[in-house]
Structures are given as C-alpha cells and as structure tokens.
C-alpha cells in the first residue's frame, strides 16, 4: 500500500509557454485591460462603455480562451498553487468556487499570467 502511494506522481503544475506565446498573451491582456479602463475616461460614458470597451473585452476573452485551450489544467489550479483533493465533494466544491470567481473577475487571468511569467 505504501509503495503505491510513493509511486504516485504529482500532476504537472502547468504547461510552459514559449517566450513568443507568453509575450502575446501578456501583451493582449494588458492592452485589453487598458482599453476597458480608458474608454469611460475618454468618452465620458457613465455606465456603458463604447467601442474601446468592447474591443478590450474581446481581447481579454480571446486571451482567456487561448489560455484555456493551451493550459486548462494549469489555469484551473493556478499553475499548481491550488491542490485538488481526490474526493468528489471537494472537487465539486472547488470547481464551483473557481467558476464563480472566473465568471465574476478577470483577476484570475492576471494572476495566472503573473505566475506563468514567474515560472
């Protein structure tokens, strides 16, 4: 029994990106975030953003889809920082909380990109 536990390997924390892909992902996120942030300042729009907000949102969503396509496991565990337990209740709870955080906040994407650059 102890031998089977010791031979069990930890999953990889995430895929390593090449310098070009990582640069494109980070620059795309930064430009998208700047466009979202700048549009209400430039256009004076109160609640609704203009075309710059739409373009920035599109860039951030493209960045998110690209990261999920390339490294969904690394993104879901924040490059191995979140440890998923094996029992089903813990996994379901973790995924529900993660999806709620993902939907409500683009900060998860920024955290992932910072960790990807550091690794």
Backbone as CSV, one residue per row, in Angstrom:
resi,resn,N_x,N_y,N_z,CA_x,CA_y,CA_z,C_x,C_y,C_z
1,UNK,0.819,-1.179,0.000,0.000,0.000,0.000,0.872,1.256,0.000
2,UNK,1.913,1.251,0.818,2.804,2.411,0.878,3.574,2.575,-0.426
3,UNK,3.880,1.453,-1.090,4.617,1.538,-2.338,3.781,2.203,-3.423
4,UNK,2.469,1.945,-3.431,1.627,2.558,-4.448,1.489,4.063,-4.230
5,UNK,1.519,4.502,-2.971,1.445,5.934,-2.693,2.716,6.644,-3.110
6,UNK,3.861,6.028,-2.878,5.117,6.678,-3.214,5.356,6.701,-4.717
7,UNK,4.793,5.730,-5.454,4.997,5.726,-6.899,4.036,6.665,-7.617
8,UNK,3.066,7.165,-6.901,2.104,8.087,-7.484,2.765,9.438,-7.716
9,UNK,2.617,9.974,-8.924,3.278,11.222,-9.253,2.302,12.377,-9.149
10,UNK,2.831,13.527,-8.745,2.037,14.747,-8.705,1.819,15.234,-10.136
11,UNK,0.645,15.784,-10.439,0.430,16.310,-11.771,1.307,17.528,-12.025
12,UNK,1.611,17.752,-13.269,2.416,18.906,-13.648,1.676,20.189,-13.270
13,UNK,2.400,21.199,-12.806,1.727,22.430,-12.407,1.144,23.204,-13.576
14,UNK,1.629,23.018,-14.750,1.111,23.735,-15.909,2.081,23.649,-17.059
15,UNK,1.589,23.989,-18.200,2.408,23.933,-19.406,3.328,25.139,-19.447
16,UNK,4.551,24.917,-19.850,5.477,26.030,-20.044,5.267,26.582,-21.444
17,UNK,5.103,27.884,-21.515,4.903,28.539,-22.799,6.233,29.032,-23.341
18,UNK,6.323,29.099,-24.651,7.476,29.724,-25.275,7.428,31.232,-25.033
19,UNK,8.540,31.874,-25.213,8.625,33.313,-24.958,7.660,34.107,-25.835
20,UNK,7.510,33.714,-27.096,6.640,34.443,-28.018,5.175,34.329,-27.607
21,UNK,4.725,33.125,-27.311,3.324,32.920,-26.929,3.027,33.626,-25.613
22,UNK,3.917,33.509,-24.655,3.701,34.158,-23.366,3.665,35.678,-23.525
23,UNK,4.542,36.221,-24.353,4.541,37.662,-24.602,3.235,38.106,-25.249
24,UNK,2.754,37.344,-26.235,1.485,37.683,-26.879,0.323,37.644,-25.887
25,UNK,0.298,36.640,-25.021,-0.773,36.536,-24.039,-0.750,37.704,-23.053
26,UNK,0.429,38.040,-22.560,0.544,39.131,-21.587,0.223,40.472,-22.237
27,UNK,0.761,40.730,-23.417,0.501,41.997,-24.101,-0.979,42.114,-24.472
28,UNK,-1.581,41.023,-24.929,-3.010,41.040,-25.254,-3.856,41.370,-24.048
29,UNK,-3.507,40.804,-22.891,-4.258,41.080,-21.671,-4.075,42.531,-21.234
30,UNK,-2.854,43.015,-21.278,-2.589,44.395,-20.844,-3.296,45.392,-21.754
31,UNK,-3.224,45.190,-23.068,-3.905,46.098,-23.997,-5.417,46.039,-23.790
32,UNK,-5.956,44.840,-23.624,-7.389,44.708,-23.377,-7.814,45.408,-22.101
33,UNK,-7.052,45.222,-21.029,-7.380,45.871,-19.752,-7.283,47.389,-19.867
34,UNK,-6.268,47.886,-20.586,-6.140,49.331,-20.774,-7.300,49.900,-21.592
35,UNK,-7.714,49.186,-22.628,-8.846,49.658,-23.434,-10.131,49.695,-22.623
36,UNK,-10.337,48.688,-21.783,-11.529,48.668,-20.927,-11.483,49.824,-19.932
37,UNK,-10.331,50.081,-19.378,-10.176,51.115,-18.370,-10.233,52.522,-18.975
38,UNK,-9.658,52.714,-20.167,-9.557,54.040,-20.764,-10.855,54.529,-21.395
39,UNK,-11.694,53.654,-21.902,-12.858,54.096,-22.660,-13.802,54.993,-21.868
40,UNK,-14.182,54.649,-20.632,-15.053,55.574,-19.902,-14.381,56.918,-19.624
41,UNK,-13.062,56.930,-19.483,-12.358,58.187,-19.249,-12.374,59.070,-20.491
42,UNK,-12.194,58.464,-21.658,-12.121,59.219,-22.905,-13.501,59.664,-23.362
43,UNK,-14.457,58.740,-23.364,-15.781,59.059,-23.907,-16.701,59.704,-22.886
44,UNK,-16.359,59.655,-21.625,-17.207,60.234,-20.594,-18.473,59.430,-20.356
45,UNK,-18.507,58.199,-20.823,-19.687,57.356,-20.652,-19.830,56.998,-19.181
46,UNK,-21.050,57.073,-18.699,-21.290,56.780,-17.287,-21.206,55.305,-16.992
47,UNK,-22.190,54.543,-17.437,-22.243,53.131,-17.102,-21.817,52.242,-18.247
48,UNK,-22.189,52.622,-19.460,-21.884,51.776,-20.612,-20.619,52.262,-21.294
49,UNK,-19.828,51.325,-21.696,-18.623,51.665,-22.413,-18.905,51.781,-23.898
50,UNK,-17.939,52.267,-24.605,-18.073,52.415,-26.042,-17.341,51.321,-26.766
51,UNK,-16.914,51.614,-27.997,-16.237,50.591,-28.799,-14.885,50.154,-28.237
52,UNK,-14.210,51.048,-27.525,-12.927,50.645,-26.936,-13.139,49.601,-25.843
53,UNK,-14.203,49.741,-25.067,-14.515,48.751,-24.041,-14.846,47.413,-24.682
54,UNK,-15.619,47.465,-25.776,-15.958,46.232,-26.484,-14.712,45.541,-27.027
55,UNK,-13.808,46.322,-27.611,-12.572,45.748,-28.156,-11.693,45.191,-27.031
56,UNK,-11.601,45.914,-25.917,-10.812,45.440,-24.782,-11.376,44.158,-24.201
57,UNK,-12.709,44.102,-24.090,-13.354,42.887,-23.584,-13.094,41.718,-24.521
58,UNK,-13.169,41.976,-25.817,-12.893,40.931,-26.805,-11.456,40.424,-26.679
59,UNK,-10.501,41.332,-26.504,-9.097,40.913,-26.343,-8.899,40.065,-25.088
60,UNK,-9.512,40.475,-23.982,-9.374,39.699,-22.743,-10.027,38.328,-22.893
61,UNK,-11.190,38.268,-23.553,-11.850,36.976,-23.765,-11.049,36.072,-24.701
62,UNK,-10.459,36.639,-25.745,-9.601,35.847,-26.644,-8.409,35.309,-25.871
63,UNK,-7.842,36.144,-25.020,-6.719,35.725,-24.185,-7.132,34.576,-23.264
64,UNK,-8.294,34.692,-22.649,-8.799,33.658,-21.756,-9.039,32.350,-22.497
65,UNK,-9.664,32.417,-23.661,-9.929,31.200,-24.447,-8.619,30.555,-24.896
66,UNK,-7.643,31.370,-25.298,-6.352,30.821,-25.716,-5.661,30.109,-24.557
67,UNK,-5.697,30.703,-23.376,-5.056,30.072,-22.215,-5.790,28.794,-21.836
68,UNK,-7.118,28.819,-21.872,-7.867,27.604,-21.549,-7.600,26.508,-22.573
69,UNK,-7.430,26.869,-23.831,-7.144,25.866,-24.861,-5.729,25.302,-24.708
70,UNK,-4.784,26.141,-24.330,-3.393,25.699,-24.223,-3.069,25.019,-22.898
71,UNK,-3.664,25.502,-21.806,-3.267,25.008,-20.485,-4.429,25.107,-19.500
72,UNK,-5.485,24.380,-19.743,-6.656,24.489,-18.865,-6.370,23.976,-17.469
73,UNK,-5.577,22.920,-17.344,-5.285,22.372,-16.011,-4.419,23.339,-15.207
74,UNK,-3.447,23.937,-15.836,-2.618,24.920,-15.145,-3.410,26.147,-14.737
75,UNK,-4.356,26.569,-15.597,-5.198,27.715,-15.271,-6.148,27.382,-14.124
76,UNK,-6.728,26.192,-14.153,-7.701,25.803,-13.129,-7.054,25.650,-11.759
77,UNK,-5.776,25.301,-11.724,-5.097,25.127,-10.438,-4.125,26.269,-10.145
78,UNK,-4.197,27.342,-10.941,-3.265,28.462,-10.834,-1.826,27.955,-10.794
79,UNK,-1.507,27.162,-11.811,-0.172,26.591,-12.021,0.301,25.787,-10.824
80,UNK,-0.610,24.965,-10.267,-0.262,24.058,-9.191,-0.366,24.646,-7.803
81,UNK,-0.766,25.918,-7.685,-0.879,26.544,-6.361,-2.117,26.060,-5.622
82,UNK,-3.180,25.674,-6.346,-4.389,25.145,-5.730,-4.323,23.629,-5.839
83,UNK,-4.329,22.958,-4.718,-4.270,21.494,-4.700,-5.687,20.935,-4.650
84,UNK,-6.007,20.088,-5.612,-7.322,19.469,-5.647,-7.260,18.139,-4.918
85,UNK,-8.139,17.962,-3.958,-8.203,16.687,-3.248,-8.913,15.664,-4.112
86,UNK,-8.814,14.417,-3.722,-9.327,13.343,-4.560,-10.816,13.055,-4.354
87,UNK,-11.396,13.392,-3.193,-12.801,13.040,-3.004,-13.692,13.951,-3.858
88,UNK,-14.822,13.417,-4.264,-15.682,14.073,-5.244,-16.291,15.365,-4.699
89,UNK,-16.676,15.398,-3.425,-17.277,16.596,-2.854,-16.298,17.770,-2.878
90,UNK,-15.041,17.521,-2.539,-14.031,18.582,-2.549,-13.782,19.089,-3.957
91,UNK,-13.756,18.192,-4.929,-13.560,18.616,-6.316,-14.721,19.460,-6.820
92,UNK,-15.941,19.035,-6.531,-17.113,19.790,-6.986,-17.143,21.164,-6.333
93,UNK,-16.876,21.223,-5.044,-16.865,22.499,-4.333,-15.786,23.422,-4.886
94,UNK,-14.594,22.889,-5.101,-13.501,23.697,-5.630,-13.836,24.225,-7.012
95,UNK,-14.367,23.383,-7.886,-14.706,23.821,-9.241,-15.835,24.850,-9.240
96,UNK,-16.828,24.685,-8.389,-17.919,25.671,-8.325,-17.403,27.026,-7.856
97,UNK,-16.578,27.028,-6.822,-15.998,28.281,-6.353,-15.099,28.904,-7.411
98,UNK,-14.315,28.069,-8.089,-13.433,28.579,-9.122,-14.218,29.179,-10.281
99,UNK,-15.270,28.495,-10.730,-16.072,29.017,-11.832,-16.768,30.313,-11.448
100,UNK,-17.237,30.414,-10.210,-17.852,31.663,-9.757,-16.826,32.798,-9.777
101,UNK,-15.614,32.515,-9.311,-14.558,33.532,-9.318,-14.153,33.885,-10.741
102,UNK,-14.097,32.889,-11.621,-13.729,33.115,-13.012,-14.749,33.996,-13.716
103,UNK,-16.021,33.718,-13.491,-17.074,34.479,-14.154,-17.131,35.910,-13.629
104,UNK,-16.937,36.095,-12.337,-17.088,37.413,-11.743,-15.839,38.280,-11.814
105,UNK,-14.695,37.730,-12.114,-13.480,38.529,-12.009,-12.432,38.122,-13.035
106,UNK,-11.944,39.086,-13.822,-10.822,38.786,-14.724,-9.486,38.764,-14.000
107,UNK,-9.513,38.944,-12.689,-8.276,38.946,-11.909,-7.606,37.578,-11.956
108,UNK,-8.398,36.515,-12.062,-7.832,35.169,-12.147,-6.889,35.060,-13.332
109,UNK,-7.277,35.654,-14.449,-6.434,35.624,-15.643,-5.128,36.369,-15.398
110,UNK,-5.205,37.508,-14.736,-3.990,38.268,-14.429,-3.082,37.493,-13.489
111,UNK,-3.664,36.848,-12.468,-2.865,36.044,-11.534,-2.174,34.907,-12.273
112,UNK,-2.927,34.232,-13.155,-2.346,33.141,-13.923,-1.180,33.633,-14.774
113,UNK,-1.346,34.765,-15.446,-0.287,35.262,-16.311,0.946,35.651,-15.500
114,UNK,0.751,36.238,-14.327,1.894,36.572,-13.469,2.627,35.302,-13.058
115,UNK,1.885,34.272,-12.667,2.534,33.019,-12.281,3.212,32.350,-13.468
116,UNK,2.623,32.459,-14.652,3.240,31.869,-15.843,4.549,32.567,-16.182
117,UNK,4.578,33.867,-16.020,5.818,34.616,-16.286,6.891,34.265,-15.252
118,UNK,6.475,34.123,-13.995,7.446,33.785,-12.934,8.010,32.386,-13.097
119,UNK,7.182,31.433,-13.558,7.644,30.059,-13.715,8.431,29.997,-14.966
